[in-house]
Amino acid sequence: MELPVVNEKGTFVVISDIELKKESMKEFKEWFSESNKVVSKFDGFIARRLLESQDGKHRIIVMFRDRESFAKMHQTPEHMALHNKAVTFMARPPQPSFYSVIAE
């Protein structure tokens, strides 16, 4: 997927370190792909990816047009349901960091 050029407000990026329960990895990957269908319908959504490092650690990257559209999505019942399901696969809650793209 080619990412769009940054608009005048920039692009809002959330990178969350997650620790998955060993037994839930396969199911979480399937659920993550399905849940992207819900998240992608929110205004301002750009991309959401699950990453795995060579040493088996996991991160989720979420990109939205701006902080406001991300915050608006975060306040919906759909997001609450997704978040509640996601944490059932995790050994601990996600650890998010927030960024704005400032150059390409």
C-alpha positions, -999 to +999 in steps of 0.1 A: +000+000+000+014+034-010+010+060+017-003+094+008+018+125+008+015+144+041-012+170+041-008+205+056-017+192+091+007+163+088-002+126+095-008+113+130+009+080+139+005+058+169+030+030+176+020+006+203+043-020+217+022-051+226+030-084+243+008-112+230+000-144+249+019-172+232-012-193+227-032-165+210-008-154+183-025-172+154-060-161+165-048-125+171-034-122+136-067-133+121-087-110+144-063-081+135-069-084+098-107-087+103-107-057+127-090-036+100-123-037+081-139-018+110-111+007+117-107+015+080-142+029+078-134+058+102-129+092+088-092+101+086-080+065+086-049+058+065-033+025+076-030+000+104-003-027+106+009-055+129+047-058+130+069-086+143+106-081+150+132-108+143+133-115+180+095-121+181+083-088+197+052-071+183+041-035+175+010-020+160+013+010+138-019+031+132-019+062+109-047+088+107-049+121+089-047+140+122-049+137+159-085+149+159-098+121+136-079+095+157-094+109+189-129+109+174-125+072+164-113+064+200-146+077+214-168+053+194-185+021+207-169+003+177-134+012+189-143+003+225-154-032+214-123-037+193-100-026+222-118-048+247-113-078+224-077-070+215-066-069+252-079-105+256-050-116+234-024-097+253-003-105+283-003-068+293-021-036+279-006-019+248+020+007+254+013+035+228+035+064+217+022+092+196+039+110+167+033+135+139+050+131+105+070+163+100+089+154+068+090+129+040 
